Amino acid sequence: MLNPNLLSLFQKDTYAHLIGAELEAVEAGYCRVSIHVTESMLNFHGTTHGGIVFGIADIAFAAACNSHGQVAVALSMDIHYLNASQAGDELVAEAKEVSRSASTALYDITVTERAGQKVIAKLHAMAYRKRQEN
């Protein structure tokens, strides 16, 4: 079951709605989000724009790092694009907590193409955990 507070935050995420992101699963320190790649998400090479791939990863990261009921914001994210995806593909981003302290948390994020399980991108992200409840 999705945390009602986190679901409320997700519903306010206008970018997530713009790209059609679906929140599939959220647990403490974990989130899975998916999108269907459309023609409007392609770059001039005819493959999914890197900003879309980064965006779905960022959405999963945001939900995972805010899943503990404490406001968390991104400090840094680095991405490695490994394979291209196309219009019609379903992309899935999974963010998993690696470590968490009182003030920071580290996450590994993988973006895959659901049908073939091809890895599209790998990311590492660091969050700052504020002393404020969300």
N, C-alpha and C positions, 0 to 999 in steps of 0.2 A: 504494500500500500504506500502511496506517495504521501509524504509529510505535507499536511495542509498549508503550513506557513511557507514552505518551499514552493509548493504549487502556486500559491498566491504571488510569490515573487516572480516565478516563471511567467505567469500570465501578464505581468507588467513589462516583460522583455520584448520591446517592439521589434528589435532585429530578429529575434528567434521566430516571431510570427511572420516577419517579412520573408524569410527563407523557408518557411513551412516546417520548422523544427518540431519534432514530436518527442516529448519527454517519455521515455519507455520505462526507466527504472531509476530509483534513487534510494540509496541506503547511506548510512554514516560513512563518509569518505569515498563514495562511489556514485557515478551517474552514467547512464547510457541514453544517448539522444540519436535520433535518425532524421534524415531528410531524403527527399526524392529530387535528384538533379534534373533541372529543367533547362530548356534551350537558353533562357535568360541568364543562366548561371555560368555560361561558357565563356572562355577567353577567346582571343583571336586565333588560337590554334585549334579550336573546337573541342577543347577539354575543359573540365571543371576549373573555374577560376580559383587561384590559390587563396584568395580572400574568403571564398565560400568554405573551403576546406578548413582554413584557420578559424573561421567563424563558428562552425559546428563544434570544433574542438574547444573553443573558448566558452561556448554555451554549456557543454558538459562539465568543463572545469569549474565554471561559476557555480553550478548546482552542487557539484561534489564538495567544493570547499566551503559552501554555505550550509551544508547538510547537518552540521553539528549544532545549529541554532545560534551561531555566533557570526556576526558580520565579517566577511572575508573579502578582500580585494586582491587583484593580481599585482604582483611585484615584477614578475618577468615571465616570459614564455619564449621558448625557442622551438622551431619546427624544422623537420627534415621531410621534404616531399620525396616519396619513394616510387610512386606509380601514379599514372594519370587515371582519371575516371571520365565518364561520358554522360551525356543526357540520357535519362532513363535509368541510370544506376541509382541504387539506394545506398547512401553512405551512413555508417554508424560510427559514432564517436563514443568511446568508453574512457572515462577518467577514473583513475584509481589512486588512492592516497598511498604514498610511500612512507612518509613520516610526518608527524605533527607535534608541535610544541605549543606553548602558551601564546606565542606571537607569530609563528610562521608554520606553513605546511607545504610539503612537496608532493607533486602529482605527476604520474605518467599518464599520457593520453595517447590512444591509438585510434586512428580513423581507418576503417576498412570498408570495402565494397561488399555488401551483405551476401549477394549470390555466390560470388567466387571466393569470398574471404581474402581477397587481395588487399594487402596493406597499402593504403594510399599515403599516410603520413604518420610520423611518430613525433610526439611533443613532450617536453618537460616544462613544468610550470611551478612557480613559487607564489604562494599567497601570503598576504599579511592578514593576521587575525586580529581585528579590532576588539576592544573591550566593550562590546556593544552587542546586544541580542538582536537577531533579525526575526 
